[in-house]
Amino acid sequence: MAESHGLQPRDISPRLVMLHTFAHVLINELVFSCGYSSASLRERLSVSHAPGKEMAAVLIYTAAGDSEGTMGGLVRMARPENLLPVVRSAITDTRWCSTDPVCMDAGEKGQGVNSCNGSACHGCALLPETSCEEYNQFLDRALLIGSFVKPNLGYFSSF
């Protein structure tokens, strides 16, 4: 279908899903660390598998032009001494969702629009629509922290 509109088909890879989920849990943690509302933060993902051009990057930025949209607090959080504790806390908080075991178990079969999400719901990984460039699709906590059945599956399983 994408080709018929002159577009390249999307490569929805585990790398994209993991990075996208990571961006969401990081935004959720920054809400508590910085005081921003989740609706005022946005994500930009850069993922490539092209030989010699492999990349996986997340940009989190403020989108509001009001007093809440100033970059100072968010820029300060990107300093190494501030970022690592935020990442650790985000991963720790991701290990359990308020709807578990339902959320994690539903992830085995897929949930959400067209079953595009694994273990991801409003209790753990979904963001306001204005914050997510992928419309809250392609999310799965299991790729970050593992699942109940496969605890070593996640990228941050031993983090």
N, C-alpha and C positions, 0 to 999 in steps of 0.2 A: 504494500500500500504506500509506503514512504517513497518508493521508487517512482510510482505513478505521479507523484507531486513534485518530482525533481529533488527529493531529499535523500540523504544517505540513511540507511536503516540504523537504528540505535544498537549499540553493543551493551546489553544489560549484563554485566559480568559480576561475579562475586566481589571483585575489587570495588566496583561502583556501589553495590549494595552496602558493603561494609563501610566505605567512606561516607556514604550518604547517612547511614545510621549514626556513625560517629559524629557527624556534623550536628545532627538533631540532639543527641544526648549532650554534646558540648554546649549547644545553645540553651538547653534546659538547665544546665549547671550554671551558665553565665547569668541566667535570670536571677539566681540566688546570690551569686558572687558579686555582681556588678549593680544589681538593682534595675536593670532594663526590663521592660516587658518583653515577652517572647515575640509579640507582634512587631516590635521595633527592630528586631534583629533579623537579618537575612543571610542566606548561604549562597555560595557560588562554588560549584564542584568542577574540578579539572581532572579528568581521568583518561588515560590513553594506554593502549597496549601495543601501539605501533613499534616495531623493532627499532631500537635506538632512540625512541622518543617516549619510553614508558614514563608515566607520571601518575601521581595520586596526590592531589592537593585540595585543601578546603580553605575558603576565605569566608570569614564571618564578619559582617559589617552592619552598621546602623543605617537604617533607611529613612528614619524620621528626620524632619527638618526643625523640630521643636527643641525645647531644652533637653528632652530625653535623648535626642538624637546626636548629641555631641560625642565625638570619638574619644575624648580623653580617658575615660574609665576603661573603655574597651582596648585601647592601645596599651595602657598600663598592664592589662591582664595578659598581653602577649609576651611580656618579659619572661625569660626562662624561670626565674624564681617564683613567678606568679602562675605561669601556665601549667607547670607539672602538677601542682596540687589540685588545680581545677580539673585536669584530665583524670587524675587518680580518683577524685571524688565523683566525676561523671561516670567512670567505669564501675566504681563500687556501687553507685546508686542504680546502675543499669542491671545489676545482677538479680534484682528482684523487682517485679512490677506489681502494683497493687491489685491487678487482676490475675496474677499467677495463682495456680498453675494453668488457668484457662488460656491466657495470652501465649505462653510458651508452647502449650500443647496445640493450640490452633495454628501456630506457626509451622508445624510439621506438614499441614495440608495447604496452607496459604489462607490469607484473610484480606479483607479490604476489597477495593475495586479490582475486579478481574483476578482476585487472589494474588495480586502483585506483591503483597507483603508477607513476610514470615512472621516472626514473633515481634509484633509492633502494634501498639494500640494507643488510645488517648491517655492511658495511664503511664506510658513509658517513653514513647518515641515520636508520636505525631505532634506537629506544630501547627500554629495558625496558618491558614492558606496563604497569607501574604508573605510568610517567611520561607516557604519551601518552593524551590524552582522545579521540583519534580511532582508537585501536587500530592505530597504525602504518599507516594508510591515508591517501591523498591527499597523497603526498610526491613531489617531483620536483626534483632538483638543477638540471636544465636551466632551470627558471624562476628560479633564483638566479644561475647563472653562465653560462648558455648551453650548447649541446650541441656536439659535434664538428662536426655538419653546419651548425648555426645558432649560431655563437658569440656573436652579438649579441642573442640571444633573452632572456637573463637580466636580471633587474632590477639585479643588481650586476655586469653584464658589464664595465663600465668602472671599477669601484671599485678 
